[in-house]
Amino acid sequence: MKLSKHIPSTIPAYGKKVFIKYRGQPIQCSKCFVLGHTRKNCPSTTLNWLGYVKSLLAENYIPKEYFGVWLEYLRVHEAVVNTEF
């Protein structure tokens, strides 16, 4: 199978955190959720889970209906949806 874009190792799907793993997948930082480096070598500030979900939603990479209850959770908890701790 050829991917047009790599799938992150952690994604929100149907109200759950889903972990994906496949051969050749780039590493994903658990601090900022960017592909290509680890938490230990992260040059960025921490991104909370809801901030990550919101960024994926904005990218339109994952169809909106796949997010499930995460969309409602974002709406209700907008105050804690930030990009930094």
C-alpha positions as CSV (number, residue, x, y, z in Angstrom):
1,M,0.0,0.0,0.0
2,K,1.3,3.5,-0.8
3,L,0.3,6.3,1.5
4,S,0.0,9.9,0.2
5,K,0.6,11.1,3.7
6,H,1.9,9.3,6.8
7,I,-0.6,8.4,9.5
8,P,0.3,9.7,12.9
9,S,0.8,7.1,15.6
10,T,-1.8,8.6,17.8
11,I,-5.2,9.9,16.5
12,P,-8.6,10.7,17.9
13,A,-11.3,8.4,16.5
14,Y,-14.8,7.8,17.6
15,G,-14.2,9.4,21.0
16,K,-11.1,7.3,21.8
17,K,-7.3,7.8,21.5
18,V,-6.3,5.3,18.8
19,F,-2.7,4.1,18.4
20,I,-1.5,3.1,14.9
21,K,1.7,1.4,14.0
22,Y,3.0,0.2,10.7
23,R,6.4,-0.5,9.1
24,G,8.1,2.6,8.0
25,Q,6.0,4.9,10.1
26,P,7.9,8.0,11.2
27,I,8.1,8.5,15.0
28,Q,5.7,10.9,16.6
29,C,6.6,13.2,19.5
30,S,4.5,12.6,22.6
31,K,5.1,16.2,23.7
32,C,4.1,18.2,20.6
33,F,2.6,15.4,18.4
34,V,4.8,16.4,15.4
35,L,6.2,13.6,13.3
36,G,9.9,13.1,13.0
37,H,11.4,13.4,16.5
38,T,10.9,12.1,20.1
39,R,9.9,13.9,23.3
40,K,13.6,13.8,24.5
41,N,14.7,15.8,21.4
42,C,11.6,18.1,21.2
43,P,12.3,21.7,20.4
44,S,8.7,22.7,20.8
45,T,6.4,23.6,23.7
46,T,4.0,21.0,25.0
47,L,0.7,20.6,23.1
48,N,-2.2,19.2,25.2
49,W,-4.4,16.5,23.7
50,L,-7.3,18.8,23.0
51,G,-5.0,21.2,21.2
52,Y,-3.8,18.3,19.1
53,V,-7.3,17.2,18.3
54,K,-8.2,20.7,17.3
55,S,-5.1,21.0,15.0
56,L,-6.1,17.7,13.3
57,L,-9.6,19.0,12.8
58,A,-8.3,22.2,11.3
59,E,-6.0,20.3,8.8
60,N,-9.1,18.4,7.4
61,Y,-6.9,15.3,7.2
62,I,-9.3,13.2,9.1
63,P,-13.0,13.4,8.1
64,K,-15.0,15.3,10.7
65,E,-17.4,12.4,11.4
66,Y,-14.5,10.2,12.5
67,F,-13.8,12.4,15.6
68,G,-17.0,11.2,17.2
69,V,-17.6,12.8,20.7
70,W,-14.2,14.6,20.5
71,L,-16.0,17.4,18.6
72,E,-18.5,17.8,21.4
73,Y,-15.8,17.7,24.0
74,L,-13.9,20.4,22.1
75,R,-17.0,22.6,22.1
76,V,-17.7,22.2,25.8
77,H,-14.1,22.5,26.9
78,E,-12.9,25.3,24.6
79,A,-11.3,27.1,27.5
80,V,-8.8,24.3,28.0
81,V,-8.1,23.9,24.3
82,N,-4.8,25.7,24.1
83,T,-1.6,25.0,22.2
84,E,0.6,25.2,25.3
85,F,0.5,24.3,29.0
